[in-house]
C-alpha cells in the first residue's frame, strides 16, 4: 500500500490560531457568572494545546494538571465534520470533529483553531483512502427496526 505524503503546510501545524484565544475570551464572558471558573480553564487549554499530523495519524494533547493525549490512527477514522458557529466564522475559525467506531455519539477528537480546516480535513480523508483503509463519506447503515420490517429496504445512506 502506498502512503500519500501529508502536505507540508498541514505537518507544520502544531498550535491553534491566536484567534482561538479571542473566541475563548468571548465564550468565557458569555458564561457570565461562571467567568472566574471558565476563563482559566479555557486559557490554559489554549496555551497547552498541541497538534501533530504524521503518517501514523493525528495526535492532540492538552492540559496542565490533568494531561490528556489523544492519538487517532487514520485507519480508525470514520467521519470528519467541519463545524463553526457565527462567532467562529467571524474570527476565521472552524472545528474539525473526528469520529471513530467507538460507539459514542460525540466526536472522539475535536481540533479547534486550525489554520486551514478544509485542508486538514481533506488531508485526513486522503490519508485514509491512500492507505487502502475505509473510505470516508456515504456508507450503508443497517437499522435493526428497518430490517425487521423489510430486509430489502434495510440499507440506507448516511452523511
C-alpha angles and dihedrals in degrees: 000000000000120000119220114229116246111240112257093235089058094047089051092062108103104143136035121259119273091243088069088071089054089051091050091051091052090047092051092048089051088055085067106180094028093055095112090055102036100045098057090048093051093041094055092041090057094047095048099040113116132175132196127185116194139149092278098053145278122318124197128176136173143153141081107216097020106034115202127189126182126190119187117188115214089240091064097050114107107161134022120193129185112209134174135161127215096275093046090052090049089054092043094248134134136178121230109209113197121194131194134189093273095119098241121124093222127078115271092215130018116194108201130190097018121176095221110014095174091050092048093049091047091048091052091049093049091046091057095044095045092053090057092248131132115316115237120230133051112014133171116262124194118213114200092214091051093047093052092058101043124350094202091063092047100101116073131161124249128196 
